[in-house]
C-alpha cells in the first residue's frame, strides 16, 4: 500500500531561492530515474510527489526522448528548468534508492536538506563483471536445457554465452554505441556456438545456437516502450520502442553475419524435443531452470541484492504456470499472457513489501518466457532465403516470426495488466 505521509503536502510560502532549490531537486530526481531505465509514469509520479510534499502548489513534468522539463508554481511564481537526458544504462539499484528517498520525504523522515544529501549519495551499484558473465552463461545454458538441448550442447552454450557477455562488457566499458555492442556480441556468440554444427558437438547444436544469443534480449527497452505507450506516454514509448527494435536488428545482423561467414550447414527446422516424464517432475524442472536466468538477468539490470530471490520466484512461477497452462491445451501465446499477468500482479505484492517499483522484480522474471528458438528460426530461414528461395522457407519465416511477435506482445501486455486494471493513476508505493 502507499505509505501514509506524516508531512503536510499543503502548499507553503517559499522564497524564490527556496522554490528554485525545490525545482532543482525535482528535476534531478526525475533525470536520475529517466537515465537509469525507469518507466515514464514512475518518473513523472515521483517528480510531482516530491515537489508537492516539499510545499509548492503544483508541479508539471514534460518528458521527451532526450530531455525532461519541470515547472513548479509557488506564490503565483513559476520556475521552469530543462535537463538533457543521456542514457546511462539500466540500473534498478539507483531507481529503487531514488524512489525510497522520495518515500522517506513523504513519511517525514527527511527534510529538503536531508533529501539533497541522500540524493547526492546515490551511486551506481554494479555487480562484478566476472560474476555477471558467469551467471549469464549459466542462464543461457538453462535456456538451452529448457529447449531440450543435451548436456554437451548446454556446455557449449555456456562457453559461448560467457565469452560473448565478457566481450559485451568490454565493448560497453569503452563507450561504443549500443548497436555496435549488440552486433559484435551476437556475432561472437553465434560464431562460438555454431562450431557445434561444424564439428557435430552434441545432438542439438542448432538449438544451442538459438539459446546463446538470448543474452541480448532487449527486455527493459521493449517492456518500458509498451508500458509507456499504454499509459499515454507516446513520445518516450515510441522512442524506447524504436531503440528496442534497433537493438534487435543489430543482434539479428550479427547472427546473420556469423551464419554467412562460417557457412554453417543449411537451415533445418528447429524442433524442440518432446520432454517425457511425470508432469509434476517436468514442472519442477521448468521452474528450476527458469529461476536461474531470472537471477542472471537481474544482475545485468543491477537489481538490489535483497530482491534477487523475488526475481527467481517470479521467473519460476511464470515459466511453471505457462507450462501447466500449455499442458492443459492452452495455446502458448495465451498461456504466456496469463503467466505474465500473474507474475506482474505478484510483482505488485513484492513492490509493496520491498518499497520498490514492480519492474524491479518482474522484467527479469519475464526473460525465461522469451521465444528464443522461434526468433532464431526466423533469422536462420531469412539467411537461407538469400541463398535460394523456397515456399517452405518463406512459410517458416512467416510462422516463426509471427509466433515470436505474438509471444513478446503477450509478455509486454501481461506485464502492463496491474497498471491497466488496478492502479491506473494510483501509485503502487
FENLINKA-V825091 format. One record per backbone hydrogen bond with DSSP energy under -1.0 kcal/mol. CO is the residue of the C=O (numbers start at 1). NH is the residue of the N-H. Records with the same first field share a line. If there is no record, write none. Layout:
CO=NH + NH
//
This chain:
15=19
16=20
17=21
18=22
19=23
20=24
21=25
22=26
23=27
24=28
25=29
26=30
27=31
28=32
29=33
30=34
31=35
33=38
34=37
35=88
36=91
39=43
40=44
41=45
42=46
43=47
44=48
45=49
46=50
47=51
48=52
49=53
50=54
51=56
52=55
55=12
58=73
60=71
62=69
66=85
67=64
68=83
69=62
70=81
71=60
72=79
73=57 + 58
74=77
77=74
79=72
81=70
83=68
91=95
92=96
93=97
94=98
95=99
96=100
97=101
98=102
99=103
100=104
101=105
102=106
103=107
104=109
105=108
106=7
111=115
112=116
113=117
114=118
115=119
116=120
117=121
119=122
128=132
129=133
130=134
131=135
132=136
133=137
134=138
135=139
136=140
137=141
138=142
139=143
140=144
141=145
142=146
143=147
144=149
145=148
150=154
151=155
152=156
153=157
154=158
155=159
156=160
157=161
158=162
159=163
160=164
161=165
162=166
163=167
164=168
165=169
166=170
167=171
168=172
169=173
171=176
172=175
177=181
178=182
179=183
180=184
181=185
182=186
183=187
184=188
185=189
186=190
187=191
188=192
189=193
190=194
192=195
193=196
194=197 + 198
195=199
196=201
204=208
205=209
206=210
207=211
208=212
211=214
213=216
214=217
217=219
218=222
219=223
220=224
221=225
222=226
223=227
224=228
225=229
226=230
227=231
228=233
229=232
232=234
233=237
234=238
235=239
236=240
237=241
238=242
239=243
240=244
241=245
242=246
243=247
244=248
245=249
246=250
247=251
248=252
249=253
250=254
251=255
252=256
253=257
254=258
255=259
256=260
257=261
258=262
259=264
269=271
278=282
279=283
280=284
281=285
282=286
283=287
284=288
285=289
286=290
287=291
288=292
290=294
291=295
292=296
293=297
294=298
295=299
296=300
297=301
298=303
299=302
301=92
302=93
304=307
305=308
307=311
308=312
309=313
310=314
311=315
312=316
313=317
314=318
315=319
316=320
317=321
318=322
319=323
320=324
321=325
322=326
323=327
324=328
325=330
326=329
331=335
332=336
333=337
334=338
335=339
336=340
337=341
338=342
339=343
340=344
341=345
342=346
343=347
344=348
345=349
346=350
347=351
348=352
349=353
350=354
351=355 + 356
357=360
358=361 + 362
359=363
362=366
366=369
367=370
370=372
371=375
372=376
373=377
374=378
375=379
376=380
377=381
378=382
379=383
380=384
381=385
382=386
384=388
390=394
391=395
392=396
393=397
394=398
395=399
396=400
397=401
398=402
399=403
400=404
401=405
402=406
403=407
404=408
405=409
406=410
407=411
408=412
409=413
410=414
411=415
414=417
416=420
417=421
418=422 + 423
423=426
//
